[in-house]
Amino acid sequence: MSNPLIRSSDHYVLLEPDSKEKIVSKQEAILWLKNWLNKTETQTIYQNIEVADQKFIEELLESTYELEIKFGYVIKWFAVRIEPD
């Protein structure tokens, strides 16, 4: 089970093959994940879920850390806490 402190995080690191890591807000991470769910080519348990379901996307973002889009192409994300200076 994930640490409850992570759930209060407002930022995520997004990782895609052949791309630099990106640090984004939670809202940007949700939009990023929605976009990728629409592109999924592999059989997943998420194919029958309505991608517009905001609560589902948030739960997915908080409960897992990777998704195989097509064979061998995996995206990953991690919650991070950014401390103010």
Backbone as JSON Lines, residues from 0, in Angstrom:
{"i":0,"aa":"M","n":[0.84,-1.18,0.0],"ca":[0.0,0.0,0.0],"c":[0.89,1.23,0.0]}
{"i":1,"aa":"S","n":[0.5,2.24,-0.73],"ca":[1.32,3.44,-0.84],"c":[1.24,4.28,0.43]}
{"i":2,"aa":"N","n":[2.26,5.07,0.63],"ca":[2.35,5.94,1.78],"c":[1.31,7.07,1.67]}
{"i":3,"aa":"P","n":[0.51,7.31,2.72],"ca":[-0.51,8.36,2.65],"c":[0.07,9.75,2.41]}
{"i":4,"aa":"L","n":[1.32,9.99,2.82],"ca":[1.93,11.29,2.57],"c":[2.08,11.56,1.08]}
{"i":5,"aa":"I","n":[2.33,10.52,0.3],"ca":[2.47,10.69,-1.14],"c":[1.16,11.19,-1.74]}
{"i":6,"aa":"R","n":[0.05,10.75,-1.2],"ca":[-1.25,11.16,-1.75],"c":[-1.47,12.66,-1.63]}
{"i":7,"aa":"S","n":[-0.76,13.3,-0.71],"ca":[-0.9,14.74,-0.57],"c":[0.05,15.49,-1.51]}
{"i":8,"aa":"S","n":[0.82,14.75,-2.28],"ca":[1.76,15.39,-3.22],"c":[1.0,16.06,-4.35]}
{"i":9,"aa":"D","n":[1.55,17.18,-4.77],"ca":[0.91,17.94,-5.83],"c":[1.67,17.86,-7.14]}
{"i":10,"aa":"H","n":[2.76,17.1,-7.19],"ca":[3.58,17.01,-8.39],"c":[3.95,15.56,-8.7]}
{"i":11,"aa":"Y","n":[4.2,15.33,-9.98],"ca":[4.59,14.0,-10.44],"c":[5.75,14.11,-11.42]}
{"i":12,"aa":"V","n":[6.59,13.08,-11.4],"ca":[7.61,12.93,-12.43],"c":[7.04,11.98,-13.46]}
{"i":13,"aa":"L","n":[7.04,12.38,-14.72],"ca":[6.51,11.56,-15.81],"c":[7.68,11.05,-16.64]}
{"i":14,"aa":"L","n":[7.66,9.75,-16.92],"ca":[8.73,9.12,-17.7],"c":[8.14,8.41,-18.91]}
{"i":15,"aa":"E","n":[8.7,8.73,-20.07],"ca":[8.31,8.08,-21.32],"c":[9.59,7.61,-22.01]}
{"i":16,"aa":"P","n":[9.54,6.47,-22.7],"ca":[10.73,6.03,-23.43],"c":[11.17,7.11,-24.42]}
{"i":17,"aa":"D","n":[12.47,7.29,-24.55],"ca":[13.06,8.24,-25.49],"c":[12.69,9.69,-25.23]}
{"i":18,"aa":"S","n":[12.31,10.02,-24.0],"ca":[11.99,11.4,-23.65],"c":[12.64,11.73,-22.31]}
{"i":19,"aa":"K","n":[12.86,13.02,-22.09],"ca":[13.37,13.45,-20.8],"c":[12.25,13.4,-19.78]}
{"i":20,"aa":"E","n":[12.63,13.23,-18.52],"ca":[11.62,13.25,-17.46],"c":[11.02,14.64,-17.35]}
{"i":21,"aa":"K","n":[9.76,14.65,-16.95],"ca":[9.04,15.92,-16.78],"c":[8.49,15.97,-15.37]}
{"i":22,"aa":"I","n":[8.57,17.12,-14.74],"ca":[7.93,17.32,-13.45],"c":[6.73,18.22,-13.69]}
{"i":23,"aa":"V","n":[5.55,17.71,-13.33],"ca":[4.31,18.43,-13.62],"c":[3.4,18.44,-12.39]}
{"i":24,"aa":"S","n":[2.39,19.27,-12.46],"ca":[1.38,19.3,-11.4],"c":[0.5,18.05,-11.49]}
{"i":25,"aa":"K","n":[-0.26,17.82,-10.45],"ca":[-1.16,16.66,-10.44],"c":[-2.17,16.76,-11.58]}
{"i":26,"aa":"Q","n":[-2.71,17.95,-11.81],"ca":[-3.69,18.12,-12.88],"c":[-3.07,17.81,-14.25]}
{"i":27,"aa":"E","n":[-1.85,18.26,-14.47],"ca":[-1.16,17.97,-15.74],"c":[-0.89,16.47,-15.87]}
{"i":28,"aa":"A","n":[-0.57,15.82,-14.76],"ca":[-0.33,14.37,-14.79],"c":[-1.61,13.61,-15.14]}
{"i":29,"aa":"I","n":[-2.74,14.08,-14.63],"ca":[-4.04,13.46,-14.94],"c":[-4.33,13.58,-16.44]}
{"i":30,"aa":"L","n":[-4.12,14.75,-17.0],"ca":[-4.34,14.94,-18.44],"c":[-3.39,14.07,-19.26]}
{"i":31,"aa":"W","n":[-2.14,13.99,-18.84],"ca":[-1.13,13.15,-19.51],"c":[-1.57,11.69,-19.51]}
{"i":32,"aa":"L","n":[-2.02,11.2,-18.34],"ca":[-2.44,9.81,-18.23],"c":[-3.7,9.53,-19.06]}
{"i":33,"aa":"K","n":[-4.65,10.45,-19.05],"ca":[-5.85,10.3,-19.89],"c":[-5.47,10.15,-21.36]}
{"i":34,"aa":"N","n":[-4.56,10.99,-21.81],"ca":[-4.09,10.94,-23.19],"c":[-3.49,9.57,-23.51]}
{"i":35,"aa":"W","n":[-2.64,9.06,-22.63],"ca":[-2.02,7.76,-22.87],"c":[-3.04,6.62,-22.8]}
{"i":36,"aa":"L","n":[-4.01,6.7,-21.93],"ca":[-5.02,5.64,-21.85],"c":[-5.79,5.52,-23.17]}
{"i":37,"aa":"N","n":[-5.99,6.64,-23.84],"ca":[-6.66,6.62,-25.14],"c":[-5.81,5.96,-26.22]}
{"i":38,"aa":"K","n":[-4.5,5.91,-26.02],"ca":[-3.58,5.35,-27.02],"c":[-3.19,3.91,-26.74]}
{"i":39,"aa":"T","n":[-3.67,3.34,-25.64],"ca":[-3.27,1.99,-25.24],"c":[-3.65,0.97,-26.3]}
{"i":40,"aa":"E","n":[-2.65,0.19,-26.74],"ca":[-2.89,-0.85,-27.75],"c":[-2.94,-2.25,-27.14]}
{"i":41,"aa":"T","n":[-2.38,-2.43,-25.96],"ca":[-2.34,-3.75,-25.34],"c":[-3.61,-4.01,-24.55]}
{"i":42,"aa":"Q","n":[-3.91,-5.27,-24.33],"ca":[-5.05,-5.65,-23.51],"c":[-4.76,-5.26,-22.08]}
{"i":43,"aa":"T","n":[-5.56,-4.41,-21.49],"ca":[-5.41,-4.03,-20.1],"c":[-6.76,-4.07,-19.41]}
{"i":44,"aa":"I","n":[-6.71,-4.02,-18.11],"ca":[-7.97,-4.0,-17.35],"c":[-8.64,-2.64,-17.44]}
{"i":45,"aa":"Y","n":[-7.94,-1.66,-18.02],"ca":[-8.46,-0.3,-18.1],"c":[-9.24,-0.03,-19.38]}
{"i":46,"aa":"Q","n":[-9.29,-0.97,-20.29],"ca":[-9.92,-0.71,-21.59],"c":[-11.42,-0.48,-21.51]}
{"i":47,"aa":"N","n":[-12.07,-1.03,-20.51],"ca":[-13.52,-0.87,-20.4],"c":[-13.92,0.27,-19.47]}
{"i":48,"aa":"I","n":[-12.94,1.03,-19.02],"ca":[-13.21,2.15,-18.12],"c":[-13.42,3.42,-18.94]}
{"i":49,"aa":"E","n":[-14.35,4.22,-18.52],"ca":[-14.58,5.5,-19.17],"c":[-13.42,6.43,-18.82]}
{"i":50,"aa":"V","n":[-12.64,6.8,-19.82],"ca":[-11.44,7.61,-19.58],"c":[-11.78,8.99,-19.04]}
{"i":51,"aa":"A","n":[-12.98,9.45,-19.27],"ca":[-13.39,10.76,-18.77],"c":[-13.67,10.75,-17.27]}
{"i":52,"aa":"D","n":[-13.65,9.57,-16.65],"ca":[-13.92,9.44,-15.22],"c":[-12.74,9.98,-14.41]}
{"i":53,"aa":"Q","n":[-12.85,11.21,-13.96],"ca":[-11.77,11.9,-13.25],"c":[-11.33,11.14,-12.0]}
{"i":54,"aa":"K","n":[-12.27,10.62,-11.24],"ca":[-11.94,9.9,-10.0],"c":[-11.13,8.64,-10.31]}
{"i":55,"aa":"F","n":[-11.5,7.92,-11.35],"ca":[-10.75,6.73,-11.74],"c":[-9.32,7.09,-12.11]}
{"i":56,"aa":"I","n":[-9.14,8.16,-12.88],"ca":[-7.8,8.56,-13.31],"c":[-6.96,8.94,-12.09]}
{"i":57,"aa":"E","n":[-7.53,9.67,-11.15],"ca":[-6.8,10.04,-9.94],"c":[-6.4,8.81,-9.14]}
{"i":58,"aa":"E","n":[-7.32,7.85,-9.0],"ca":[-7.01,6.62,-8.26],"c":[-5.91,5.83,-8.96]}
{"i":59,"aa":"L","n":[-5.96,5.76,-10.28],"ca":[-4.92,5.06,-11.04],"c":[-3.57,5.76,-10.84]}
{"i":60,"aa":"L","n":[-3.57,7.06,-10.9],"ca":[-2.35,7.84,-10.73],"c":[-1.73,7.59,-9.35]}
{"i":61,"aa":"E","n":[-2.57,7.46,-8.34],"ca":[-2.1,7.29,-6.97],"c":[-1.82,5.85,-6.58]}
{"i":62,"aa":"S","n":[-2.37,4.89,-7.3],"ca":[-2.26,3.5,-6.86],"c":[-1.29,2.65,-7.66]}
{"i":63,"aa":"T","n":[-0.83,3.13,-8.78],"ca":[0.13,2.38,-9.58],"c":[1.18,3.34,-10.11]}
{"i":64,"aa":"Y","n":[2.13,2.82,-10.85],"ca":[3.2,3.7,-11.32],"c":[3.62,3.46,-12.76]}
{"i":65,"aa":"E","n":[2.97,2.53,-13.45],"ca":[3.35,2.31,-14.85],"c":[2.19,1.74,-15.64]}
{"i":66,"aa":"L","n":[2.28,1.89,-16.96],"ca":[1.26,1.38,-17.86],"c":[1.93,1.02,-19.18]}
{"i":67,"aa":"E","n":[1.7,-0.2,-19.64],"ca":[2.24,-0.61,-20.94],"c":[1.27,-0.15,-22.02]}
{"i":68,"aa":"I","n":[1.75,0.73,-22.9],"ca":[0.92,1.3,-23.95],"c":[0.84,0.34,-25.13]}
{"i":69,"aa":"K","n":[1.96,-0.21,-25.5],"ca":[2.05,-1.26,-26.51],"c":[3.21,-2.14,-26.1]}
{"i":70,"aa":"F","n":[3.36,-3.27,-26.72],"ca":[4.39,-4.2,-26.33],"c":[5.76,-3.52,-26.28]}
{"i":71,"aa":"G","n":[6.36,-3.53,-25.09],"ca":[7.68,-2.95,-24.92],"c":[7.73,-1.45,-24.72]}
{"i":72,"aa":"Y","n":[6.6,-0.77,-24.73],"ca":[6.55,0.69,-24.55],"c":[5.79,0.97,-23.27]}
{"i":73,"aa":"V","n":[6.53,1.29,-22.22],"ca":[5.94,1.48,-20.9],"c":[6.16,2.91,-20.44]}
{"i":74,"aa":"I","n":[5.1,3.54,-19.97],"ca":[5.22,4.87,-19.37],"c":[5.17,4.68,-17.85]}
{"i":75,"aa":"K","n":[5.84,5.59,-17.14],"ca":[5.88,5.5,-15.67],"c":[5.69,6.88,-15.08]}
{"i":76,"aa":"W","n":[5.23,6.91,-13.84],"ca":[5.05,8.16,-13.12],"c":[5.28,7.93,-11.64]}
{"i":77,"aa":"F","n":[5.76,8.98,-10.97],"ca":[6.04,8.91,-9.55],"c":[5.63,10.21,-8.89]}
{"i":78,"aa":"A","n":[4.96,10.09,-7.75],"ca":[4.6,11.28,-6.99],"c":[5.85,11.83,-6.31]}
{"i":79,"aa":"V","n":[5.99,13.14,-6.31],"ca":[7.12,13.78,-5.66],"c":[6.63,14.96,-4.84]}
{"i":80,"aa":"R","n":[7.38,15.26,-3.84],"ca":[7.08,16.44,-3.03],"c":[8.12,17.49,-3.35]}
{"i":81,"aa":"I","n":[7.67,18.66,-3.74],"ca":[8.59,19.76,-4.05],"c":[8.52,20.74,-2.88]}
{"i":82,"aa":"E","n":[9.64,20.9,-2.22],"ca":[9.72,21.81,-1.09],"c":[9.98,23.23,-1.58]}
{"i":83,"aa":"P","n":[9.28,24.19,-1.04],"ca":[9.55,25.59,-1.43],"c":[10.91,26.02,-0.93]}
{"i":84,"aa":"D","n":[11.53,26.94,-1.62],"ca":[12.86,27.43,-1.22],"c":[12.8,28.27,0.04]}
